[in-house]
Amino acid sequence: MSSIPILDLSPEVEAHWAEFQAAFERVVRSGQFIMGPDVMAFEAEAAEFLGVRHAVGVNSGTDALVIALRALGVGPGDEVITTAFSFFATAESISLVGAKPVFVDIDPDTYNLDVQQVRAAITPQTKALMPVHLYGQSADMGALMTCAQEHGLLVVEDCAQSFGAQYHAANFGRAADAWDGQQTGTMGHAGAYSFFPSKNLGAFGDAGLLVTNDDAVAEQARMLRAHGSRRKYHNETLGFNSRLDTLQAAILRVKLGYLPEQNRLRREVAARYTGLLAGLPSVKAPAVTPGHVFHQYTIELIGFDRDAVQRELAARGIGTMVYYPVPQDALPVYSGQYTVQPRSAQASQQVLSLPIWPTLSAELQHQVVSALTDVLGTLAPEQAPA
Ligand SMILES: *Cc1c(COP(=O)(O)O)cnc(C)c1O
C-alpha cells in the first residue's frame, strides 16, 4: 500500500507545465515584477469570473481581510461578529485593525456561522459581520445579508477556502432569494480570497485578492495596498506594501482557466468519499450540496479519540489534517477573554480532513477508507462520559 498525502499539488503542475513556464518567462523577460500587466489582466479576469465589479490583487488572504476592514472604516470601538471555528487570520484581521472580534458558534452541519447566534450577539457597537465559507461551502448568506440589512451592518466575507463556491438558499431549506447562485465574496460589502498554494486556486507563493461591488471601497483598497497613495510619492494615509506579485498573477491566470473543471472534480471526489463512508456509523460525512467546492473533505469521528485515529492513519501512510484543533476564542492570543463556544470546541475535537485534490483516484480513496475502517475496528470507542 502506497502512502497518500493530504494534498498532492504535483499533478496540476505537471499537467500545465508548459503554460506555467511561458507565463514565468513572459514576466521575467518583461522585467515588470511589480504591478506588471499580468496583475491588471488577472484582476479583470477574476472579477469577470466571480461576477463582481472590482478585484484588487494583494499580498495574501490575510491582507485582503485587513485591507477590506480598513477600506470599510472598521476600527477601534467597533465589534465584528465572526465564527469561533476558523483559521486565526479571520479574527487576527479584526484585531489588527483595532476592532473587537465577537465570536459566535457554528451550525453543526455546515461548520459555518449560526445565524440565530449572530442575531443574539448584536450590540450597539456591532459594525460588521465576517462570515467564513469554511471548507469550501458557502455560509448562509441569504440569512446573514438579511440580518445585516435589518441592523445596518457591513459584511466582509472570508472566502479563503471558497474560490468558485456559490450560495444556494435551497441548501438551507428555503426558496430562492436575491442572492441565490451568487459566488461567495460578491454578496457582502467586500470579499477576501487567499491564493495560499493549498487553496482551491493556489499561487506558487503567498497571494490574495479583495473583491467588492463598491467603487469607493475598491479605490480605498487600491490606495491601502500601495502605502496609502493614489499618486506615487503623495501618500495620504498609512497603508501597506501589499501588492499582488506579477509572477503570481501570471501563474494564477493560467490556473483560473482550469478552476471550474478542478472544482467539478473535487465534488466528484467528495461524492465518492461520502458513498464509501456510508457504512461507518461513527463517521459523520459531509453532504455534497450544490455550490460546495470541497477545499477540504472533513469528516467528524463520533465516539472515538480523533488524535488516536489520526496517528493510526499516519502509521498506515494516510495523511490527514485537523482544521482546526483550537477554536479562535480559545487561542493563547486571547487567553481568558472569551467564553469558549461549545459546538466549535466539540468540532475542534472531532473533525478530521481526509486527502483531497482534483485528480485523487478512486483507488486511492478506497485505500483511505479501508485504512480508516481498519483503524476504527482496532481502536476501542471512547467511554461515554459519565
Ligand atoms: C488561508 C486562510 C486565510 C489566510 O490566507 P493567507 O493567504 O494565508 O493569508 C484566512 N482565512 C481562512 C479561513 C483561511 O483558510
The ligand as a Tripos MOL2 file, in Angstrom:
@<TRIPOS>MOLECULE
LIG
   15    15     1     0     0
SMALL
NO_CHARGES

@<TRIPOS>ATOM
      1 C1         -5.9160   30.5350    4.3670 C.3       1 LIG1
      2 C2         -6.8970   31.2930    5.1300 C.ar      1 LIG1
      3 C3         -6.7390   32.6700    5.4210 C.ar      1 LIG1
      4 C4         -5.4730   33.4150    5.1830 C.3       1 LIG1
      5 O1         -4.9620   33.4170    3.9050 O.3       1 LIG1
      6 P1         -3.4170   33.7560    3.6610 P.3       1 LIG1
      7 O2         -3.3440   33.9280    2.1830 O.co2     1 LIG1
      8 O3         -2.6390   32.5660    4.1290 O.co2     1 LIG1
      9 O4         -3.0620   34.9850    4.4050 O.co2     1 LIG1
     10 C5         -7.7730   33.3390    6.0330 C.ar      1 LIG1
     11 N1         -8.9020   32.7170    6.3910 N.ar      1 LIG1
     12 C6         -9.0930   31.4050    6.1690 C.ar      1 LIG1
     13 C7        -10.3840   30.7680    6.5640 C.3       1 LIG1
     14 C8         -8.0880   30.6420    5.5480 C.ar      1 LIG1
     15 O5         -8.2820   29.3350    5.3350 O.3       1 LIG1
@<TRIPOS>BOND
     1     1     2 1
     2     2     3 ar
     3     2    14 ar
     4     3     4 1
     5     3    10 ar
     6     4     5 1
     7     5     6 1
     8     6     7 2
     9     6     8 1
    10     6     9 1
    11    10    11 ar
    12    11    12 ar
    13    12    13 1
    14    12    14 ar
    15    14    15 1
@<TRIPOS>SUBSTRUCTURE
     1 LIG1         1 GROUP 0 **** ****
